[in-house]
Amino acid sequence: MASTASTAWTILRISMEERLAYRGDFMLGTLMRFLPIVTQIFLWAAVFSEIEATTNRGATVAGYGYHDMVAYYLLTMLSRAFSSMPGLASGIAREIRSGTVKRFLIQPVDMLYFLFLYRLAHKLVYYAVAVVPFVLVFYLCRGFFVETPQGWVWVAYVVSLLMAFLLGFFLEATIGMLSFWFLEVSSLLFIYMLLSFFCSGHMFPIDMLPEPWATVVKAIPLQYLAYFPAAVFLGKVQGAAMIGGLLMQATWVVAFFLLARWAWHRGARRYSAFGG
Amino acid sequence: MRGFARAWSVFLTFARNSLIRDMTFRANFLIELVSSSAWVFMNLGFYLLIFHYTPSIGVGTGWGKWEFFAFAGTGLIINSLTSMFFMTNGDEFGEMIRTGTLDFALLKPIDTQFLVSLQRVEWSSAGNLVVGIVLVLVATSRLAGAIGPGQVILYLAFVLCGVVILYSLLFSFAATSIWLGRNTSLLDFWFYIVSFSRYPMEIYQGRLGRPIRWFFSFVVPVLVAVNVPARELVRPLYPRLASDWLFTLSAPVAAAASFAVCRWIFARALRSYRSASS
């Protein structure tokens, strides 16, 4: 038990130090990622002013007022800070292709467990550094948050963010494991990235989609990576729908956890150690 | 004139070699073609969705659905031309500095900036170029009002100005890697800056919008790059004001100025180049 904990701590610590090596580049990168949001805010301001002028009433798009819309984009940035896993799937694919994955077959450390701790460490460091630009941007944009969640909604929001992290991790890990079967998955990864940008609600609130697309997009797990936490925060899903959504999200997390484990076991048996 | 003819023949060789290289890995080429246009179609889907809710972008700006699609097509043409000829080279340039292979480029009896700017042609970007052209053709055919041959010539010239502006910005950034050693995030920075030109400049209004619009028109003229040609083609607010001539004129001026600045930065940077790893 003690040795498991110390292994975990060592992995965590080393990964944190690695991440902090390029902190300057990293802080700048985080701040820069807010730039595209600026254009998005102005685009929506223009769109809403036009709708207001033509309809003469408080403009809404799919139930979102202007303030909600901007708040939504900022909140998806926060969701993505939890759910996005840059380099996870491609890293697994590279290890499988080049053969370095065999260290996990020899060493008494489970691959998913190691990658999970590694990712956790990176995320923790990320939050420690990114909290500065995030607080700055959210403070400057505080006027857009008309209503903030009350009581239990906060709890639900935090839970949905944490599950977004887990879902993002196991989903991408599963895709990375496909490498055992296909070897070259970079184009598959690109398609996943595109789909997730569109369907996770990162690009726009998925409520905007007309039927039948809205139903389709809400049926697949990608919405829990960005849209769902933001929708909980803004009160777009409430009460029973919110609880149902959280349960659904938890179900997807478990499903992809099992799928990733299964893919690892089946894959490791198939694995034929390329690259010496 | 002879220098120009020689540069042209060198460029043709580069283009042919890149095409041979792309055709060697044909499946990869096809995948790149499809995946980059998938991205574009997704963006177009988003725009369609926006016009599902609003007749135009901004009150009194004249950017209705088809005007906007002509704008988006123009942006796509300019961006795909830039990525076809320059993007890979800009990326490669940083690597040449880091590994020291820039030495070989410096030794060749041809202008170094020309050589490093054009040595690879990314043929797979031609897919998006075609999508952009089709988009512009479809959008303009849906708009009332004929387009004269003069307007087409001006449009093409302004598109060229737009490409020059984006190129100059890209290579000004790339050249700074001589001083910084390595510069991966600055190329990302270029993407983020160019993303400001994705929508018509009229959307930048208000206390915060005005300085942004000013900055990206006069200091880093990415707004000029797409707005001038698109406006010339679809004329969203035709009878125009006298001051609009100044606006139209800003494209060639901005292109010439940014190219001059880029040349200057590039030459300065080369002077600081200390060959690596030899």
Contacts between the chains, C-beta under 8 A, distances in Angstrom:
chain1	res1	chain2	res2	distance
A	25	B	184	7.9
A	25	B	185	5.6
A	28	B	185	6.2
A	29	B	185	5.4
A	29	B	188	7.2
A	32	B	185	7.2
A	32	B	188	6.6
A	32	B	189	6.1
A	32	B	192	5.5
A	35	B	192	4.3
A	35	B	193	7.7
A	35	B	195	6.9
A	35	B	196	7.8
A	36	B	192	6.4
A	36	B	195	5.1
A	38	B	196	7.7
A	38	B	212	7.3
A	39	B	195	6.0
A	39	B	196	5.6
A	39	B	198	6.1
A	39	B	199	6.2
A	39	B	203	7.8
A	42	B	199	7.3
A	42	B	203	4.4
A	42	B	204	5.5
A	42	B	205	7.5
A	42	B	209	5.9
A	42	B	212	7.7
A	43	B	50	7.9
A	43	B	57	7.0
A	43	B	199	5.2
A	43	B	203	5.6
A	45	B	203	7.0
A	45	B	205	7.4
A	45	B	206	7.5
A	45	B	209	8.0
A	46	B	57	5.0
A	46	B	58	3.6
A	46	B	61	7.2
A	46	B	199	7.9
A	46	B	202	7.1
A	46	B	203	4.2
A	46	B	205	7.6
A	47	B	50	6.2
A	47	B	53	7.2
A	47	B	54	4.9
A	47	B	57	6.1
A	47	B	58	7.6
A	49	B	58	6.2
A	49	B	59	5.2
A	50	B	54	5.0
A	50	B	55	6.8
A	50	B	56	5.5
A	50	B	57	6.7
A	50	B	58	5.8
A	50	B	59	5.3
A	51	B	53	6.8
A	51	B	54	5.2
A	53	B	59	4.6
A	54	B	54	7.9
A	54	B	55	6.4
A	61	B	53	4.8
A	61	B	54	7.9
A	62	B	53	7.5
A	187	B	31	4.6
A	187	B	35	6.2
A	190	B	35	4.9
A	191	B	35	6.8
A	191	B	38	7.2
A	194	B	35	7.5
A	194	B	38	5.6
A	194	B	39	6.0
A	194	B	42	6.1
A	197	B	42	7.4
A	198	B	42	5.2
A	198	B	45	7.5
A	198	B	46	8.0
A	203	B	42	7.7
A	203	B	46	5.8
A	204	B	46	6.1
A	204	B	49	6.6
A	208	B	49	5.6
A	208	B	52	7.8
A	208	B	53	7.4
A	209	B	49	7.1
A	210	B	52	6.9
